[in-house]
Amino acid sequence: MSELIKFKAGRVQYDEETGQATPLRGQGNVILKRSSDDDSLLAIQWRPRAAYGQSLQPTEELMVLPGDVTFEHIKECKTGRVISLRFESSGRREMYWLQDPVSGDLNELSDADRLNLERLNELANQELEEDDEEEEAPSEPVAVAPTSVPSSSAAPPPAVPKPSGPASLGRALSSDRLAAHITNASQEESDELLATVSPLATSRFELVELVRSPHFQGALNQLDEILLQGGTQGLSAELNVPYEGEGLVSFLNAIRKQFSK
Protein backbone atom coordinates (compact mmCIF):
# COMPACT_ATOMS: atom_id res chain seq x y z
CA MET A 1 0.00 0.00 0.00
CA SER A 2 1.10 3.59 -0.60
CA GLU A 3 0.21 4.92 2.87
CA LEU A 4 3.21 4.97 5.22
CA ILE A 5 1.93 6.91 8.27
CA LYS A 6 -1.64 7.86 9.12
CA PHE A 7 -3.16 9.58 12.16
CA LYS A 8 -6.25 11.60 13.07
CA ALA A 9 -5.96 15.38 12.77
CA GLY A 10 -7.90 18.47 11.71
CA ARG A 11 -6.61 21.46 9.79
CA VAL A 12 -5.59 24.79 11.31
CA GLN A 13 -5.79 28.15 9.54
CA TYR A 14 -2.58 30.09 10.19
CA ASP A 15 -2.23 33.86 9.68
CA GLU A 16 1.47 34.63 9.11
CA GLU A 17 1.02 38.36 9.73
CA THR A 18 -0.61 38.05 13.16
CA GLY A 19 0.69 34.59 14.14
CA GLN A 20 -2.91 33.59 14.92
CA ALA A 21 -3.78 29.89 14.50
CA THR A 22 -7.48 28.98 14.24
CA PRO A 23 -8.64 25.30 14.22
CA LEU A 24 -11.02 24.59 11.34
CA ARG A 25 -14.14 22.47 11.83
CA GLY A 26 -14.01 18.91 10.58
CA GLN A 27 -12.43 15.56 11.39
CA GLY A 28 -9.67 14.21 9.19
CA ASN A 29 -6.50 12.19 8.74
CA VAL A 30 -2.94 13.28 8.00
CA ILE A 31 -1.24 10.74 5.75
CA LEU A 32 2.35 10.39 4.56
CA LYS A 33 2.04 8.42 1.33
CA ARG A 34 3.50 7.69 -2.04
CA SER A 35 2.68 10.51 -4.44
CA SER A 36 -0.32 9.78 -6.66
CA ASP A 37 1.67 11.18 -9.62
CA ASP A 38 4.90 9.25 -9.06
CA ASP A 39 5.30 6.48 -6.47
CA SER A 40 9.05 7.14 -6.26
CA LEU A 41 8.25 10.38 -4.44
CA LEU A 42 6.32 11.16 -1.25
CA ALA A 43 3.38 13.41 -0.47
CA ILE A 44 1.58 14.68 2.63
CA GLN A 45 -2.19 14.42 2.36
CA TRP A 46 -4.96 15.75 4.59
CA ARG A 47 -8.22 13.90 3.98
CA PRO A 48 -11.66 14.21 5.65
CA ARG A 49 -12.54 11.06 7.58
CA ALA A 50 -15.26 8.80 6.12
CA ALA A 51 -17.83 9.75 8.74
CA TYR A 52 -17.31 13.38 7.82
CA GLY A 53 -17.33 13.04 4.05
CA GLN A 54 -19.34 16.25 3.67
CA SER A 55 -16.60 18.33 5.35
CA LEU A 56 -16.19 21.84 4.01
CA GLN A 57 -12.44 21.20 3.89
CA PRO A 58 -11.36 19.41 0.67
CA THR A 59 -8.67 16.77 0.44
CA GLU A 60 -5.24 18.37 -0.02
CA GLU A 61 -2.03 16.70 -1.20
CA LEU A 62 1.39 18.37 -1.06
CA MET A 63 4.54 16.97 -2.65
CA VAL A 64 7.47 16.34 -0.29
CA LEU A 65 11.09 16.67 -1.41
CA PRO A 66 13.80 15.17 0.84
CA GLY A 67 15.28 17.74 3.20
CA ASP A 68 12.64 20.36 2.40
CA VAL A 69 10.09 19.76 5.18
CA THR A 70 10.09 19.88 8.96
CA PHE A 71 7.38 18.69 11.35
CA GLU A 72 7.33 20.15 14.85
CA HIS A 73 5.11 20.48 17.90
CA ILE A 74 3.76 24.01 18.50
CA LYS A 75 4.27 24.19 22.25
CA GLU A 76 2.92 27.75 22.46
CA CYS A 77 -0.60 26.44 21.80
CA LYS A 78 -2.05 25.60 25.24
CA THR A 79 -5.59 24.57 24.23
CA GLY A 80 -4.75 21.53 22.12
CA ARG A 81 -2.00 19.55 20.43
CA VAL A 82 -0.95 21.35 17.25
CA ILE A 83 1.84 20.34 14.86
CA SER A 84 3.38 22.40 12.09
CA LEU A 85 4.55 21.31 8.63
CA ARG A 86 7.03 23.82 7.19
CA PHE A 87 8.47 23.83 3.66
CA GLU A 88 11.99 25.28 3.81
CA SER A 89 12.16 26.15 0.08
CA SER A 90 9.01 28.27 0.00
CA GLY A 91 8.41 29.13 3.66
CA ARG A 92 4.91 27.69 3.36
CA ARG A 93 3.44 26.40 6.62
CA GLU A 94 0.55 24.05 7.27
CA MET A 95 -0.79 23.26 10.74
CA TYR A 96 -2.89 20.38 12.08
CA TRP A 97 -4.59 19.77 15.43
CA LEU A 98 -4.28 16.18 16.64
CA GLN A 99 -7.59 14.43 17.30
CA ASP A 100 -6.72 11.14 18.99
CA PRO A 101 -7.93 11.43 22.61
CA VAL A 102 -5.29 11.69 25.34
CA SER A 103 -5.23 12.18 29.09
CA GLY A 104 -3.28 14.91 30.85
CA ASP A 105 -2.52 18.45 29.69
CA LEU A 106 -4.35 19.57 26.54
CA ASN A 107 -1.15 20.54 24.72
CA GLU A 108 1.01 17.60 25.84
CA LEU A 109 1.91 15.08 23.14
CA SER A 110 1.25 11.43 23.81
CA ASP A 111 3.94 8.81 23.27
CA ALA A 112 2.22 7.88 20.01
CA ASP A 113 2.20 11.53 18.89
CA ARG A 114 5.93 11.85 19.52
CA LEU A 115 6.62 8.63 17.65
CA ASN A 116 4.53 9.86 14.72
CA LEU A 117 6.49 13.14 14.58
CA GLU A 118 9.79 11.28 14.73
CA ARG A 119 8.79 8.93 11.92
CA LEU A 120 7.36 11.76 9.80
CA ASN A 121 10.63 13.68 9.93
CA GLU A 122 12.69 10.54 9.35
CA LEU A 123 10.72 9.26 6.34
CA ALA A 124 10.01 12.61 4.69
CA ASN A 125 13.66 13.69 4.83
CA GLN A 126 15.48 10.55 3.75
CA GLU A 127 18.19 11.13 1.19
CA LEU A 128 17.20 10.31 -2.38
CA GLU A 129 18.60 6.94 -3.38
CA GLU A 130 18.97 5.23 -6.72
CA ASP A 131 18.27 1.52 -6.94
CA ASP A 132 18.12 -0.32 -10.23
CA GLU A 133 17.32 -3.69 -8.66
CA GLU A 134 13.80 -5.00 -8.22
CA GLU A 135 12.50 -4.50 -4.67
CA GLU A 136 10.04 -6.46 -2.60
CA ALA A 137 6.45 -5.17 -2.23
CA PRO A 138 6.10 -2.21 0.18
CA SER A 139 5.20 -2.93 3.78
CA GLU A 140 1.81 -2.17 5.29
CA PRO A 141 1.23 1.46 6.41
CA VAL A 142 2.48 2.58 9.80
CA ALA A 143 -0.70 3.52 11.68
CA VAL A 144 0.40 4.34 15.22
CA ALA A 145 -2.40 3.82 17.72
CA PRO A 146 -2.83 6.30 20.59
CA THR A 147 -1.18 4.00 23.11
CA SER A 148 2.30 3.60 24.55
CA VAL A 149 5.50 3.51 22.52
CA PRO A 150 6.48 -0.05 21.48
CA SER A 151 9.10 -1.68 23.69
CA SER A 152 12.68 -2.01 22.51
CA SER A 153 12.06 -5.69 21.73
CA ALA A 154 9.25 -4.89 19.31
CA ALA A 155 9.92 -4.77 15.59
CA PRO A 156 10.58 -1.19 14.37
CA PRO A 157 8.19 0.44 11.90
CA PRO A 158 8.99 -0.47 8.29
CA ALA A 159 11.39 1.78 6.41
CA VAL A 160 10.35 3.45 3.18
CA PRO A 161 11.06 0.96 0.38
CA LYS A 162 13.40 2.21 -2.33
CA PRO A 163 11.86 2.83 -5.76
CA SER A 164 13.07 0.62 -8.57
CA GLY A 165 14.39 1.85 -11.88
CA PRO A 166 16.70 4.74 -12.78
CA ALA A 167 15.74 8.25 -11.66
CA SER A 168 15.18 10.97 -14.27
CA LEU A 169 14.41 14.68 -14.29
CA GLY A 170 11.41 14.09 -16.51
CA ARG A 171 9.97 11.76 -13.89
CA ALA A 172 10.84 13.87 -10.85
CA LEU A 173 9.83 17.17 -12.48
CA SER A 174 6.81 16.22 -14.56
CA SER A 175 4.83 19.09 -16.06
CA ASP A 176 1.81 18.29 -13.87
CA ARG A 177 3.93 18.29 -10.71
CA LEU A 178 5.63 21.57 -11.60
CA ALA A 179 2.33 23.19 -12.53
CA ALA A 180 0.82 22.16 -9.17
CA HIS A 181 3.85 23.52 -7.30
CA ILE A 182 3.67 26.86 -9.13
CA THR A 183 -0.05 27.16 -8.47
CA ASN A 184 0.40 26.47 -4.73
CA ALA A 185 3.55 28.57 -4.28
CA SER A 186 3.56 31.63 -2.04
CA GLN A 187 3.60 35.03 -3.73
CA GLU A 188 7.24 35.53 -2.73
CA GLU A 189 8.30 32.23 -4.25
CA SER A 190 6.22 32.90 -7.36
CA ASP A 191 7.96 36.26 -7.83
CA GLU A 192 11.37 34.61 -7.43
CA LEU A 193 10.51 31.96 -10.04
CA LEU A 194 9.28 34.60 -12.49
CA ALA A 195 12.46 36.62 -11.97
CA THR A 196 14.59 33.62 -12.99
CA VAL A 197 12.74 33.05 -16.29
CA SER A 198 11.97 36.66 -17.27
CA PRO A 199 11.06 37.62 -19.99
CA LEU A 200 9.85 34.12 -20.95
CA ALA A 201 7.00 34.36 -18.41
CA THR A 202 5.54 37.32 -16.51
CA SER A 203 2.66 35.65 -14.60
CA ARG A 204 1.84 32.35 -12.88
CA PHE A 205 -0.34 31.36 -15.84
CA GLU A 206 2.49 31.98 -18.30
CA LEU A 207 4.91 30.11 -16.02
CA VAL A 208 2.61 27.07 -15.96
CA GLU A 209 2.34 27.24 -19.76
CA LEU A 210 6.14 27.39 -19.95
CA VAL A 211 6.76 24.23 -17.91
CA ARG A 212 4.13 22.40 -19.98
CA SER A 213 5.75 23.43 -23.27
CA PRO A 214 7.61 20.91 -25.48
CA HIS A 215 10.67 23.22 -25.40
CA PHE A 216 10.93 22.98 -21.60
CA GLN A 217 10.43 19.21 -21.57
CA GLY A 218 13.04 18.90 -24.31
CA ALA A 219 15.53 20.83 -22.17
CA LEU A 220 14.87 18.44 -19.26
CA ASN A 221 15.50 15.49 -21.58
CA GLN A 222 18.83 17.02 -22.63
CA LEU A 223 19.88 17.39 -18.98
CA ASP A 224 18.86 13.78 -18.39
CA GLU A 225 21.14 12.69 -21.21
CA ILE A 226 24.06 14.62 -19.71
CA LEU A 227 23.51 13.09 -16.26
CA LEU A 228 22.98 9.55 -17.57
CA GLN A 229 26.10 9.69 -19.77
CA GLY A 230 28.52 10.65 -17.00
CA GLY A 231 28.45 14.41 -17.45
CA THR A 232 27.45 15.33 -13.90
CA GLN A 233 30.86 16.74 -12.95
CA GLY A 234 30.97 19.11 -15.91
CA LEU A 235 27.37 20.22 -15.38
CA SER A 236 28.01 20.82 -11.67
CA ALA A 237 31.03 22.97 -12.46
CA GLU A 238 29.07 24.98 -15.05
CA LEU A 239 26.25 25.64 -12.55
CA ASN A 240 28.64 26.21 -9.61
CA VAL A 241 27.18 23.27 -7.69
CA PRO A 242 29.43 20.96 -5.58
CA TYR A 243 30.16 17.66 -7.29
CA GLU A 244 29.00 14.68 -5.20
CA GLY A 245 29.10 11.88 -7.74
CA GLU A 246 27.53 10.91 -11.04
CA GLY A 247 23.80 10.64 -11.68
CA LEU A 248 20.62 12.58 -11.04
CA VAL A 249 20.29 11.69 -7.36
CA SER A 250 23.79 12.90 -6.50
CA PHE A 251 23.17 16.07 -8.51
CA LEU A 252 19.85 16.85 -6.76
CA ASN A 253 21.25 16.11 -3.31
CA ALA A 254 24.16 18.50 -4.01
CA ILE A 255 21.72 21.24 -5.02
CA ARG A 256 19.58 20.64 -1.93
CA LYS A 257 22.58 20.82 0.40
CA GLN A 258 23.87 24.01 -1.22
CA PHE A 259 20.55 25.84 -0.92
CA SER A 260 19.92 24.64 2.64
CA LYS A 261 23.08 26.37 3.93
FENDABEL-V674429 format. One record per helix or strand of 3 or more residues. SS is the DSSP state (~ for helix, > for strand). FROM is the first residue (numbers start at 1). TO is the last residue. If there is no record, write none. Layout:
SS/FROM/TO  SS/FROM/TO
//
This chain:
>/3/15  >/20/23  >/28/34  >/42/48  ~/50/52  >/60/64  >/69/73  >/82/87  >/93/98  ~/111/124  ~/169/172  ~/175/184  ~/187/197  ~/204/211  ~/214/228  ~/232/238  ~/248/259
//
